[in-house]
Amino acid sequence: MAYRNFKFSVGEYYHLYNRGVDKRSIFVDDHDRNRLAYLMHLSNGDRSFDIQKVFREYEISEIFKIDTGKPLVSICAWVFMDNHFHILAKEIVDGGISRFMKNLCGSYSKYFNIKHDRTGALFEGRFKAQHVDTDIYLKYLFAYIHLNPIKMLAGASHWKEEGIKDLPQAKVFLQCYTYSSLIDFLKPKSRFYDALISKKAAPEYFPGPVSVWREINEWLKFVDVGTPQRSKMNQKQI
């Protein structure tokens, strides 16, 4: 088991992520992705739930209205990829991040194994975490997480190193990618998933949709033209 060289602290930001064991996909379909999103809400509170009962008794539109008690973390950004996920979160109670991630990964693994008739670990060990220790890194991570889906575009798997060949296509793709919080910053309150984000806890550099999209565009341009700024995207290997 890998040990972290830091302790989670209230008021600090962390990059949280995990991927499937042997890099296997952790999502088979959109139903799986939606379930993880619902569990992000249900896992972020000091109330305990019978998860199976919740999904039997509540309409999907009501899931995000359920009172989960005192929040454990403030979620600032998130994205789901095929075999992993990323979350940028701020701890707001002692032990909040550990409890949140244990609830989230444990509940999703149980659901996934039952639905897909499998046994054993779904994730590659304990969730991974990095302390976001500077404002520069916080700003970078906010962009990095929302830019992740670009890797799903044909021919763009190495976009950070090689640049983006079709920048307009990449912009449209990012704005339409369902399983990311970017939509909730660009079009606030336009969908249920907006309830997952604590916008007041998000980096203060991004007060509204225009500034968020401007920042994303700046990173896209840096990579696209291949300037030395690209090295900033690789300060921290994730």
Secondary structure in CASP SS format (residue, H / E / C, confidence):
PFRMAT SS
TARGET T0000
AUTHOR 0000-0000-0000
METHOD secondary structure of the structure
MODEL  1
M C 1.00
A C 1.00
Y C 1.00
R C 1.00
N C 1.00
F C 1.00
K C 1.00
F C 1.00
S C 1.00
V C 1.00
G C 1.00
E C 1.00
Y E 1.00
Y E 1.00
H E 1.00
L E 1.00
Y E 1.00
N E 1.00
R E 1.00
G E 1.00
V H 1.00
D H 1.00
K H 1.00
R C 1.00
S C 1.00
I C 1.00
F C 1.00
V C 1.00
D C 1.00
D H 1.00
H H 1.00
D H 1.00
R H 1.00
N H 1.00
R H 1.00
L H 1.00
A H 1.00
Y H 1.00
L H 1.00
M H 1.00
H H 1.00
L H 1.00
S H 1.00
N C 1.00
G C 1.00
D C 1.00
R C 1.00
S C 1.00
F C 1.00
D C 1.00
I H 1.00
Q H 1.00
K H 1.00
V H 1.00
F H 1.00
R H 1.00
E H 1.00
Y C 1.00
E C 1.00
I H 1.00
S H 1.00
E H 1.00
I H 1.00
F H 1.00
K H 1.00
I C 1.00
D C 1.00
T C 1.00
G C 1.00
K C 1.00
P C 1.00
L C 1.00
V E 1.00
S E 1.00
I E 1.00
C E 1.00
A E 1.00
W E 1.00
V E 1.00
F E 1.00
M C 1.00
D C 1.00
N C 1.00
H E 1.00
F E 1.00
H E 1.00
I E 1.00
L E 1.00
A E 1.00
K E 1.00
E E 1.00
I C 1.00
V C 1.00
D C 1.00
G C 1.00
G H 1.00
I H 1.00
S H 1.00
R H 1.00
F H 1.00
M H 1.00
K H 1.00
N H 1.00
L H 1.00
C H 1.00
G H 1.00
S H 1.00
Y H 1.00
S H 1.00
K H 1.00
Y H 1.00
F H 1.00
N H 1.00
I H 1.00
K H 1.00
H C 1.00
D C 1.00
R C 1.00
T C 1.00
G C 1.00
A C 1.00
L C 1.00
F E 1.00
E C 1.00
G C 1.00
R C 1.00
F C 1.00
K E 1.00
A E 1.00
Q E 1.00
H E 1.00
V E 1.00
D C 1.00
T C 1.00
D H 1.00
I H 1.00
Y H 1.00
L H 1.00
K H 1.00
Y H 1.00
L H 1.00
F H 1.00
A H 1.00
Y H 1.00
I H 1.00
H H 1.00
L H 1.00
N H 1.00
P H 1.00
I H 1.00
K H 1.00
M H 1.00
L C 1.00
A C 1.00
G C 1.00
A C 1.00
S C 1.00
H C 1.00
W H 1.00
K H 1.00
E H 1.00
E H 1.00
G C 1.00
I C 1.00
K C 1.00
D C 1.00
L H 1.00
P H 1.00
Q H 1.00
A H 1.00
K H 1.00
V H 1.00
F H 1.00
L H 1.00
Q H 1.00
C H 1.00
Y C 1.00
T C 1.00
Y C 1.00
S E 1.00
S C 1.00
L H 1.00
I H 1.00
D H 1.00
F H 1.00
L H 1.00
K C 1.00
P C 1.00
K C 1.00
S C 1.00
R C 1.00
F H 1.00
Y H 1.00
D H 1.00
A H 1.00
L H 1.00
I C 1.00
S C 1.00
K H 1.00
K H 1.00
A H 1.00
A C 1.00
P C 1.00
E C 1.00
Y C 1.00
F C 1.00
P C 1.00
G C 1.00
P H 1.00
V H 1.00
S H 1.00
V H 1.00
W H 1.00
R H 1.00
E H 1.00
I H 1.00
N H 1.00
E H 1.00
W H 1.00
L H 1.00
K H 1.00
F H 1.00
V H 1.00
D H 1.00
V H 1.00
G C 1.00
T C 1.00
P H 1.00
Q H 1.00
R H 1.00
S H 1.00
K H 1.00
M H 1.00
N H 1.00
Q C 1.00
K C 1.00
Q C 1.00
I C 1.00
END
